[in-house]
Amino acid sequence: MWDDRYKGSDLVWSAEPNIFLPPLVEGVTAGSALDVACGEGRNAIWLARQSWAVTATDFSPVGIDKARELAGDTQVDWVVADATTYEPDTTFDLVMIFYLHLPEDQIAAAFERAVAAVAPGGTLFAVGHALSNLTDGYGGPPIPEILWSKERIDPYVDGLDIIELGERERYVEAADATALDLIVWATKPR
Ligand SMILES: C[S@@+](CC[C@H](N)C(=O)[O-])C[C@H]1O[C@@H](n2cnc3c(N)ncnc32)[C@H](O)[C@@H]1O
């Protein structure tokens, strides 16, 4: 399904990073980062251009090919991998997940892998469409079972120090509408 969506030359997502990413790393010393389910790579590419050493994964080879093309000369380690099973052979200063919506057992596995990939003292930053977005927001998949809520995600980040676990508004200019995202921002104890 994702390979089909990524076929063709047009971008499915924007080339710009998610609006919450630049302020997250502003003033932070560049380090290593893993972008899980990177799609066409907008966040990975932007971060790599800020001097971070980025590994980016997606299970769609077509998406990864487009990301590689979009990156041009920008160096990113692109990996075709399933987020529910991928075990990198290193840990990262920053692990990011943007808009990965999966049934419960799969999102649990993806978070387990993502948390394991965070280095001690490192950061997990994940953004998903909030469950409340269905009724009070804009866009996103209309499938309540795969949308994110604080209650649903909270067990997956057990053991991390939570900085933020809650909703943020995101203005969608093309639709002049406001979407509701769930933000998961946490650090791993040293
Ligand atoms: C809504 S897109 C978001 C893409 C990107 N994170 C962004 O924000 O631009 C969801 C992405 O998750 C990927 N995906 C879905 N299930 C996956 C899985 N089990 N393992 C890896 N990637 C997956 C899809 O291929 C797709 O690229």
The ligand as an ORCA input file, in Angstrom:
! r2SCAN-3c Opt
* xyz 0 1
  C       2.297      8.908      7.283
  S       3.814      8.330      6.641
  C       4.968      9.376      7.495
  C       6.294      9.479      6.828
  C       7.324     10.373      7.529
  N       7.585      9.931      8.886
  C       6.909     11.816      7.520
  O       6.462     12.326      8.552
  O       7.011     12.435      6.447
  C       4.003      6.766      7.461
  C       5.210      5.999      7.021
  O       5.315      4.825      7.824
  C       5.822      3.790      7.027
  N       5.492      2.516      7.708
  C       4.276      2.024      7.985
  N       4.388      0.861      8.656
  C       5.722      0.627      8.807
  C       6.486     -0.386      9.417
  N       5.895     -1.444     10.024
  N       7.834     -0.296      9.388
  C       8.442      0.756      8.768
  N       7.775      1.753      8.169
  C       6.429      1.697      8.192
  C       5.161      3.978      5.677
  O       5.868      3.347      4.638
  C       5.181      5.499      5.593
  O       6.346      5.946      4.930
*
